[in-house]
Amino acid sequence: MPSITQQERIERIEEDDGDPNDIVYLSSYYNQQAAYHEDRDCSWFNVDDDNVKEKTRAWAQNRLRYPCGFCVLDRYQEGASNVHRDVDAVGVPDAIESSEPVTKLVWLALLINGPMSTVELTEVTSMSRSAVKRGIDTLADEELVESRIDPRDARRKRHTPLPIP
């Protein structure tokens, strides 16, 4: 399955209206561990019987496993293409229009992917930690981002894009 953002995982989980106690099927293969399926014959669920895990829907959702777009949500497309976030339509605020490109890239990454830590931003943008930090500092000066301690790891900060004033 194509990889999707954490924000899209959360949106898909909220969209799934199935019973939390229903049995769903998961793959034990490393590259297919992200999604859960209601139908063992789903075209996106191609594993042999030895590598199938049966868990409850609630168990899968608590571990941020997302519902399959085909057999659970009845969609015809998979992956991030379902988000329909056009980067040109998202745009960059006027406050950072003249800023360096790293600031604009950090802003767009936060806007598209949702709140992220500095480490996650370095992975997504393929920029150095110091460049990402510079971009975050510029966004903070313009009051476009809020940084808080990450509840999952107190050693990290989580950066959230703020609404454009």
N, CA, C and O of each residue as an XYZ file, in Angstrom:
660
protein
N       0.815     -1.167      0.000
C       0.000      0.000      0.000
C       0.866      1.240      0.000
O       1.924      1.243      0.630
N       0.458      2.289     -0.681
C       1.241      3.513     -0.659
C       1.289      4.080      0.753
O       0.339      3.935      1.522
N       2.397      4.725      1.089
C       2.485      5.310      2.422
C       1.669      6.594      2.455
O       1.581      7.318      1.464
N       1.079      6.859      3.604
C       0.257      8.046      3.764
C       0.725      8.784      5.003
O       1.442      8.231      5.836
N       0.316     10.028      5.115
C       0.745     10.843      6.247
C       0.004     10.434      7.512
O      -1.032      9.771      7.468
N       0.566     10.850      8.633
C      -0.080     10.558      9.914
C      -1.447     11.238      9.979
O      -2.397     10.676     10.525
N      -1.545     12.448      9.420
C      -2.819     13.159      9.423
C      -3.872     12.379      8.638
O      -5.021     12.285      9.067
N      -3.488     11.822      7.497
C      -4.447     11.049      6.714
C      -4.825      9.759      7.436
O      -5.969      9.316      7.340
N      -3.890      9.154      8.152
C      -4.221      7.970      8.954
C      -5.325      8.311      9.945
O      -6.310      7.582     10.067
N      -5.152      9.432     10.656
C      -6.134      9.848     11.660
C      -7.477     10.133     11.005
O      -8.518      9.742     11.532
N      -7.466     10.816      9.853
C      -8.712     11.114      9.145
C      -9.415      9.829      8.708
O     -10.636      9.721      8.819
N      -8.651      8.862      8.215
C      -9.255      7.592      7.793
C      -9.849      6.836      8.969
O     -10.933      6.263      8.857
N      -9.146      6.831     10.099
C      -9.656      6.136     11.285
C     -10.969      6.765     11.728
O     -11.902      6.053     12.099
N     -11.053      8.109     11.693
C     -12.292      8.792     12.060
C     -13.413      8.474     11.074
O     -14.583      8.429     11.456
N     -13.065      8.256      9.820
C     -14.045      7.963      8.779
C     -14.613      6.540      8.888
O     -15.727      6.282      8.431
N     -13.865      5.637      9.482
C     -14.290      4.243      9.621
C     -15.359      4.148     10.708
O     -15.099      4.427     11.878
N     -16.560      3.751     10.304
C     -17.676      3.687     11.256
C     -18.014      2.252     11.665
O     -19.125      1.983     12.122
N     -17.077      1.346     11.506
C     -17.305     -0.053     11.876
C     -17.289     -0.271     13.378
O     -16.839      0.586     14.138
N     -17.783     -1.421     13.794
C     -17.827     -1.802     15.206
C     -16.403     -2.022     15.722
O     -15.640     -2.776     15.118
N     -16.033     -1.366     16.842
C     -14.673     -1.517     17.378
C     -14.316     -2.953     17.761
O     -13.135     -3.290     17.844
N     -15.316     -3.803     17.996
C     -15.049     -5.182     18.400
C     -15.007     -6.155     17.230
O     -14.775     -7.346     17.434
N     -15.225     -5.675     16.007
C     -15.134     -6.531     14.822
C     -13.700     -7.004     14.626
O     -12.748     -6.314     14.988
N     -13.565     -8.185     14.051
C     -12.245     -8.723     13.724
C     -11.805     -8.149     12.381
O     -12.563     -8.155     11.410
N     -10.572     -7.656     12.340
C      -9.975     -7.181     11.093
C      -8.687     -7.963     10.870
O      -8.173     -8.613     11.780
N      -8.182     -7.891      9.657
C      -7.007     -8.673      9.281
C      -5.816     -7.754      9.033
O      -5.924     -6.725      8.365
N      -4.694     -8.150      9.585
C      -3.453     -7.396      9.448
C      -2.383     -8.311      8.875
O      -2.413     -9.525      9.073
N      -1.445     -7.717      8.168
C      -0.320     -8.478      7.636
C       0.842     -8.410      8.611
O       1.058     -7.381      9.252
N       1.583     -9.484      8.728
C       2.783     -9.450      9.566
C       4.021     -9.132      8.732
O       5.126     -9.069      9.271
N       3.851     -8.929      7.419
C       4.966     -8.495      6.581
C       5.284     -7.047      6.908
O       4.379     -6.232      7.089
N       6.578     -6.726      6.985
C       7.002     -5.386      7.383
C       6.433     -4.305      6.468
O       5.959     -3.280      6.958
N       6.468     -4.510      5.153
C       6.046     -3.467      4.228
C       4.533     -3.358      4.077
O       4.061     -2.499      3.332
N       3.757     -4.198      4.759
C       2.302     -4.130      4.658
C       1.642     -4.008      6.025
O       0.468     -4.350      6.167
N       2.359     -3.533      7.025
C       1.820     -3.505      8.376
C       0.926     -2.308      8.663
O       0.334     -2.257      9.741
N       0.799     -1.367      7.781
C       0.116     -0.120      8.099
C      -1.408     -0.224      8.092
O      -2.055      0.398      8.935
N      -1.999     -0.976      7.184
C      -3.451     -0.978      7.019
C      -4.088     -2.237      7.590
O      -3.456     -3.288      7.700
N      -5.364     -2.098      7.950
C      -6.139     -3.277      8.332
C      -7.269     -3.473      7.327
O      -7.722     -2.522      6.690
N      -7.717     -4.716      7.197
C      -8.678     -5.093      6.166
C      -9.842     -5.852      6.781
O      -9.675     -6.573      7.765
N     -11.033     -5.683      6.191
C     -12.199     -6.464      6.605
C     -12.319     -7.732      5.781
O     -12.909     -8.716      6.228
N     -11.767     -7.713      4.587
C     -11.899     -8.822      3.649
C     -10.522     -9.431      3.375
O      -9.611     -8.744      2.913
N     -10.381    -10.725      3.666
C      -9.092    -11.382      3.411
C      -8.796    -11.486      1.923
O      -7.650    -11.714      1.536
N      -9.813    -11.322      1.086
C      -9.624    -11.398     -0.357
C      -9.430    -10.025     -1.003
O      -9.456     -9.914     -2.229
N      -9.237     -8.991     -0.205
C      -9.012     -7.642     -0.727
C      -7.790     -7.650     -1.649
O      -6.793     -8.310     -1.359
N      -7.875     -6.918     -2.748
C      -6.766     -6.907     -3.708
C      -5.499     -6.267     -3.139
O      -4.408     -6.505     -3.656
N      -5.626     -5.465     -2.090
C      -4.455     -4.852     -1.459
C      -3.883     -5.717     -0.344
O      -2.847     -5.382      0.230
N      -4.540     -6.812     -0.034
C      -4.114     -7.676      1.066
C      -3.649     -9.002      0.491
O      -4.379     -9.992      0.536
N      -2.444     -9.028     -0.048
C      -1.934    -10.239     -0.673
C      -0.836    -10.846      0.185
O       0.351    -10.597     -0.028
N      -1.255    -11.650      1.163
C      -0.326    -12.382      2.026
C      -0.830    -13.811      2.161
O      -2.017    -14.079      1.971
N       0.069    -14.720      2.486
C      -0.376    -16.099      2.697
C      -0.924    -16.249      4.120
O      -0.718    -15.381      4.967
N      -1.612    -17.342      4.366
C      -2.313    -17.549      5.635
C      -1.404    -17.537      6.858
O      -1.854    -17.206      7.954
N      -0.143    -17.890      6.688
C       0.784    -17.917      7.824
C       1.138    -16.522      8.332
O       1.604    -16.377      9.462
N       0.924    -15.507      7.520
C       1.334    -14.151      7.874
C       0.154    -13.221      8.123
O       0.285    -12.005      7.978
N      -0.981    -13.767      8.491
C      -2.174    -12.970      8.766
C      -2.408    -12.914     10.267
O      -2.386    -13.940     10.947
N      -2.633    -11.704     10.779
C      -2.991    -11.529     12.187
C      -4.458    -11.122     12.248
O      -4.917    -10.304     11.451
N      -5.178    -11.687     13.182
C      -6.568    -11.294     13.404
C      -6.630    -10.515     14.707
O      -6.293    -11.041     15.768
N      -7.063     -9.256     14.625
C      -7.173     -8.379     15.792
C      -8.500     -7.641     15.726
O      -9.188     -7.681     14.706
N      -8.858     -6.968     16.811
C     -10.077     -6.161     16.778
C      -9.774     -4.830     16.097
O      -8.625     -4.392     16.035
N     -10.824     -4.201     15.590
C     -10.689     -2.900     14.941
C     -10.122     -1.867     15.926
O      -9.285     -1.043     15.555
N     -10.585     -1.919     17.186
C     -10.102     -0.978     18.203
C      -8.601     -1.159     18.438
O      -7.876     -0.175     18.577
N      -8.131     -2.404     18.482
C      -6.706     -2.678     18.675
C      -5.895     -2.051     17.544
O      -4.877     -1.401     17.778
N      -6.364     -2.258     16.322
C      -5.642     -1.735     15.157
C      -5.627     -0.207     15.158
O      -4.594      0.403     14.883
N      -6.768      0.413     15.466
C      -6.846      1.870     15.445
C      -6.016      2.501     16.557
O      -5.449      3.576     16.365
N      -5.934      1.854     17.712
C      -5.119      2.389     18.804
C      -3.643      2.416     18.442
O      -2.878      3.186     19.024
N      -3.237      1.594     17.499
C      -1.844      1.560     17.049
C      -1.655      2.318     15.736
O      -0.673      2.111     15.023
N      -2.609      3.197     15.427
C      -2.602      4.026     14.224
C      -2.527      3.217     12.937
O      -2.005      3.699     11.931
N      -3.041      1.994     12.959
C      -3.231      1.254     11.715
C      -4.472      1.861     11.065
O      -5.476      2.081     11.743
N      -4.418      2.124      9.807
C      -5.533      2.796      9.151
C      -6.363      1.815      8.328
O      -5.856      0.777      7.903
N      -7.643      2.139      8.100
C      -8.497      1.240      7.322
C      -8.117      1.242      5.846
O      -7.772      2.278      5.279
N      -8.186      0.075      5.243
C      -7.928     -0.066      3.813
C      -8.961      0.753      3.041
O     -10.147      0.733      3.370
N      -8.512      1.460      2.030
C      -9.421      2.271      1.242
C     -10.389      1.453      0.407
O     -11.481      1.924      0.091
N     -10.007      0.243      0.046
C     -10.867     -0.579     -0.798
C     -11.919     -1.339     -0.001
O     -13.116     -1.139     -0.205
N     -11.480     -2.211      0.905
C     -12.440     -3.117      1.545
C     -13.100     -2.523      2.791
O     -14.133     -3.038      3.218
N     -12.555     -1.471      3.388
C     -13.167     -0.886      4.579
C     -13.906      0.400      4.232
O     -15.054      0.577      4.640
N     -13.274      1.294      3.492
C     -13.869      2.599      3.200
C     -14.538      2.669      1.830
O     -15.130      3.693      1.488
N     -14.455      1.605      1.044
C     -15.073      1.547     -0.289
C     -14.620      2.681     -1.204
O     -15.437      3.305     -1.881
N     -13.335      2.940     -1.220
C     -12.769      3.938     -2.128
C     -12.149      3.207     -3.303
O     -11.886      2.006     -3.239
N     -11.921      3.943     -4.368
C     -11.303      3.334     -5.537
C      -9.856      3.749     -5.705
O      -9.160      3.220     -6.572
N      -9.381      4.701     -4.880
C      -7.988      5.125     -4.932
C      -7.375      4.911     -3.570
O      -8.079      4.864     -2.561
N      -6.071      4.781     -3.542
C      -5.350      4.589     -2.287
C      -4.311      5.676     -2.108
O      -3.899      6.327     -3.068
N      -3.899      5.861     -0.887
C      -2.753      6.705     -0.580
C      -3.053      8.179     -0.492
O      -4.210      8.591     -0.408
N      -2.001      8.969     -0.511
C      -2.101     10.402     -0.276
C      -2.869     11.117     -1.375
O      -3.240     12.276     -1.190
N      -3.124     10.478     -2.511
C      -3.876     11.134     -3.573
C      -5.304     11.437     -3.147
O      -5.962     12.285     -3.751
N      -5.790     10.760     -2.121
C      -7.149     11.014     -1.650
C      -7.271     12.306     -0.864
O      -8.386     12.768     -0.623
N      -6.173     12.896     -0.463
C      -6.217     14.100      0.352
C      -6.635     15.300     -0.481
O      -7.320     16.185      0.033
N      -6.250     15.360     -1.738
C      -6.570     16.455     -2.651
C      -6.088     17.797     -2.124
O      -6.791     18.801     -2.237
N      -4.911     17.815     -1.559
C      -4.338     19.085     -1.119
C      -3.409     19.565     -2.220
O      -2.314     19.029     -2.391
N      -3.832     20.555     -2.954
C      -3.027     21.114     -4.023
C      -2.051     22.114     -3.414
O      -2.473     23.101     -2.813
N      -0.769     21.872     -3.562
C       0.239     22.734     -2.945
C       0.114     24.162     -3.458
O       0.310     25.107     -2.693
N      -0.208     24.339     -4.739
C      -0.375     25.695     -5.265
C      -1.560     26.394     -4.613
O      -1.530     27.607     -4.406
N      -2.604     25.634     -4.289
C      -3.775     26.223     -3.640
C      -3.487     26.549     -2.179
O      -4.079     27.473     -1.622
N      -2.578     25.790     -1.553
C      -2.241     26.039     -0.154
C      -1.536     27.372     -0.033
O      -1.931     28.205      0.783
N      -0.523     27.587     -0.809
C       0.175     28.859     -0.832
C       1.024     29.136      0.388
O       1.041     28.378      1.358
N       1.722     30.242      0.305
C       2.604     30.693      1.373
C       2.090     32.045      1.847
O       1.760     32.896      1.021
N       2.015     32.266      3.155
C       1.533     33.553      3.664
C       2.428     34.716      3.212
O       3.626     34.541      2.989
N       1.834     35.886      3.082
C       2.585     37.069      2.660
C       3.731     37.391      3.615
O       4.755     37.929      3.196
N       3.565     37.066      4.890
C       4.583     37.378      5.900
C       5.907     36.677      5.626
O       6.960     37.175      6.027
N       5.875     35.531      4.952
C       7.125     34.804      4.674
C       7.425     34.729      3.178
O       8.292     33.964      2.757
N       6.720     35.511      2.386
C       6.916     35.487      0.933
C       8.359     35.827      0.555
O       8.902     35.257     -0.392
N       8.977     36.745      1.282
C      10.349     37.144      0.959
C      11.390     36.383      1.787
O      12.584     36.664      1.685
N      10.951     35.435      2.594
C      11.875     34.646      3.419
C      12.628     33.641      2.560
O      12.297     33.426      1.394
N      13.643     33.030      3.157
C      14.426     32.041      2.423
C      13.577     30.792      2.143
O      12.599     30.545      2.850
N      13.933     30.014      1.136
C      13.142     28.846      0.736
C      12.918     27.821      1.847
O      11.875     27.168      1.881
N      13.885     27.674      2.757
C      13.734     26.690      3.827
C      12.508     27.009      4.682
O      11.807     26.096      5.119
N      12.246     28.280      4.923
C      11.090     28.682      5.730
C       9.796     28.297      5.024
O       8.867     27.788      5.651
N       9.741     28.541      3.727
C       8.541     28.205      2.954
C       8.320     26.690      2.922
O       7.189     26.218      3.029
N       9.408     25.939      2.775
C       9.299     24.481      2.726
C       8.833     23.915      4.066
O       8.002     23.008      4.101
N       9.364     24.445      5.167
C       8.931     24.002      6.498
C       7.455     24.332      6.693
O       6.700     23.515      7.222
N       7.039     25.531      6.266
C       5.631     25.932      6.392
C       4.726     24.968      5.621
O       3.721     24.496      6.152
N       5.082     24.680      4.375
C       4.254     23.784      3.561
C       4.230     22.368      4.133
O       3.190     21.711      4.114
N       5.368     21.894      4.638
C       5.413     20.551      5.236
C       4.497     20.478      6.453
O       3.785     19.490      6.630
N       4.506     21.511      7.291
C       3.628     21.526      8.468
C       2.166     21.635      8.062
O       1.301     20.987      8.651
N       1.896     22.451      7.058
C       0.519     22.649      6.620
C      -0.065     21.381      6.007
O      -1.227     21.051      6.247
N       0.725     20.680      5.229
C       0.243     19.476      4.554
C       0.199     18.278      5.495
O      -0.763     17.510      5.460
N       1.219     18.101      6.335
C       1.321     16.912      7.189
C       0.782     17.095      8.589
O       0.608     16.111      9.308
N       0.511     18.317      8.998
C       0.041     18.554     10.359
C       1.210     18.711     11.316
O       2.357     18.799     10.877
N       0.938     18.749     12.623
C       1.998     18.956     13.618
C       3.102     17.907     13.501
O       2.838     16.714     13.356
N       4.344     18.385     13.566
C       5.497     17.493     13.437
C       6.615     17.966     14.354
O       6.687     19.141     14.714
N       7.484     17.035     14.724
C       8.672     17.385     15.504
C       9.771     17.832     14.540
O       9.653     17.662     13.326
N      10.829     18.399     15.090
C      11.956     18.833     14.267
C      12.578     17.645     13.536
O      12.949     17.757     12.368
N      12.689     16.524     14.214
C      13.258     15.326     13.592
C      12.392     14.874     12.416
O      12.916     14.538     11.354
N      11.074     14.865     12.599
C      10.174     14.477     11.508
C      10.291     15.450     10.343
O      10.261     15.039      9.183
N      10.425     16.742     10.648
C      10.575     17.737      9.584
C      11.873     17.537      8.801
O      11.892     17.706      7.582
N      12.949     17.179      9.489
C      14.206     16.935      8.770
C      14.075     15.732      7.844
O      14.656     15.717      6.758
N      13.317     14.725      8.266
C      13.115     13.546      7.419
C      12.238     13.871      6.217
O      12.537     13.452      5.098
N      11.159     14.617      6.440
C      10.214     14.925      5.365
C      10.825     15.874      4.341
O      10.650     15.688      3.136
N      11.537     16.885      4.817
C      12.073     17.902      3.913
C      13.458     17.577      3.378
O      13.918     18.226      2.438
N      14.136     16.585      3.955
C      15.509     16.213      3.570
C      16.486     17.376      3.746
O      17.449     17.509      2.990
N      16.230     18.208      4.745
C      17.126     19.323      5.057
C      17.825     19.042      6.380
O      17.414     18.170      7.146
N      18.881     19.791      6.629
C      19.615     19.617      7.879
C      18.785     20.131      9.054
O      17.855     20.920      8.885
N      19.142     19.670     10.233
C      18.431     20.089     11.445
C      18.553     21.597     11.657
O      17.589     22.248     12.060
N      19.733     22.150     11.387
C      19.920     23.592     11.580
C      19.078     24.400     10.594
O      18.560     25.459     10.948
N      18.937     23.910      9.357
C      18.106     24.607      8.376
C      16.641     24.574      8.799
O      15.942     25.583      8.707
N      16.180     23.414      9.262
C      14.796     23.300      9.730
C      14.576     24.210     10.932
O      13.548     24.880     11.025
N      15.534     24.237     11.849
C      15.428     25.096     13.034
C      15.342     26.563     12.628
O      14.562     27.325     13.200
N      16.144     26.959     11.640
C      16.104     28.332     11.130
C      14.728     28.653     10.553
O      14.194     29.737     10.783
N      14.156     27.711      9.805
C      12.822     27.911      9.247
C      11.760     28.025     10.325
O      10.869     28.870     10.238
N      11.852     27.175     11.344
C      10.887     27.213     12.453
C      11.005     28.529     13.211
O       9.995     29.130     13.578
N      12.243     28.981     13.447
C      12.446     30.251     14.152
C      11.839     31.417     13.380
O      11.222     32.301     13.975
N      12.008     31.423     12.060
C      11.423     32.477     11.232
C       9.902     32.427     11.309
O       9.252     33.464     11.437
N       9.332     31.227     11.230
C       7.876     31.083     11.332
C       7.377     31.512     12.709
O       6.309     32.115     12.818
N       8.134     31.210     13.755
C       7.748     31.615     15.111
C       7.795     33.132     15.251
O       6.930     33.720     15.900
N       8.802     33.776     14.645
C       8.890     35.240     14.682
C       7.686     35.890     14.008
O       7.233     36.953     14.432
N       7.176     35.260     12.974
C       6.005     35.773     12.247
C       4.691     35.279     12.855
O       3.616     35.569     12.330
N       4.776     34.535     13.958
C       3.618     33.972     14.663
C       2.774     33.069     13.757
O       1.545     33.131     13.762
N       3.470     32.229     12.979
C       2.799     31.283     12.095
C       2.916     29.844     12.580
O       2.300     28.943     12.010
N       3.704     29.625     13.627
C       3.873     28.280     14.157
C       3.947     28.352     15.678
O       4.467     29.306     16.256
N       3.409     27.309     16.303
C       3.466     27.205     17.758
C       4.257     25.948     18.093
O       4.011     24.882     17.529
N       5.203     26.077     19.007
C       6.029     24.936     19.400
C       5.745     24.570     20.843
O       5.778     25.420     21.733
N       5.465     23.293     21.065
C       5.203     22.782     22.408
C       5.996     21.506     22.613
O       6.465     20.889     21.657
N       6.140     21.118     23.877
C       6.801     19.857     24.199
C       5.963     18.715     23.632
O       4.744     18.685     23.803
N       6.619     17.786     22.963
C       5.944     16.630     22.375
C       5.459     15.709     23.494
O       6.275     15.263     24.301
N       4.151     15.407     23.572
C       3.653     14.540     24.641
C       4.183     13.108     24.554
O       4.182     12.389     25.554
N       4.635     12.688     23.370
C       5.170     11.339     23.209
C       6.619     11.239     23.640
O       7.087     10.162     24.012
N       7.344     12.372     23.592
C       8.764     12.377     23.945
C       9.119     13.774     24.441
O       9.210     14.711     23.649
N       9.318     13.915     25.739
C       9.541     15.226     26.355
C      10.848     15.878     25.908
O      11.059     17.063     26.165
N      11.725     15.131     25.248
C      12.979     15.714     24.764
C      12.786     16.480     23.463
O      13.690     17.193     23.028
N      11.633     16.344     22.844
C      11.386     16.969     21.546
C      10.278     18.003     21.640
O       9.451     17.981     22.551
N      10.287     18.912     20.670
C       9.201     19.874     20.539
C       8.362     19.485     19.335
O       8.872     18.938     18.357
N       7.084     19.770     19.416
C       6.156     19.509     18.328
C       5.702     20.863     17.794
O       5.267     21.717     18.566
N       5.797     21.064     16.500
C       5.492     22.347     15.876
C       4.152     22.247     15.152
O       3.927     21.328     14.365
N       3.275     23.197     15.427
C       1.932     23.209     14.857
C       1.736     24.494     14.065
O       1.998     25.577     14.588
N       1.278     24.401     12.806
C       1.019     25.632     12.052
C      -0.208     26.345     12.619
O      -1.212     25.709     12.940
N      -0.118     27.656     12.737
C      -1.232     28.458     13.235
C      -1.994     29.041     12.053
O      -1.435     29.170     10.964
N      -3.262     29.396     12.250
C      -4.021     30.015     11.157
C      -3.361     31.323     10.714
O      -2.790     32.050     11.527
N      -3.447     31.603      9.441
C      -2.860     32.832      8.906
C      -3.705     34.009      9.380
O      -4.921     34.019      9.187
N      -3.054     35.023     10.012
C      -3.818     36.174     10.530
C      -4.379     37.034      9.425
O      -5.042     38.035      9.699
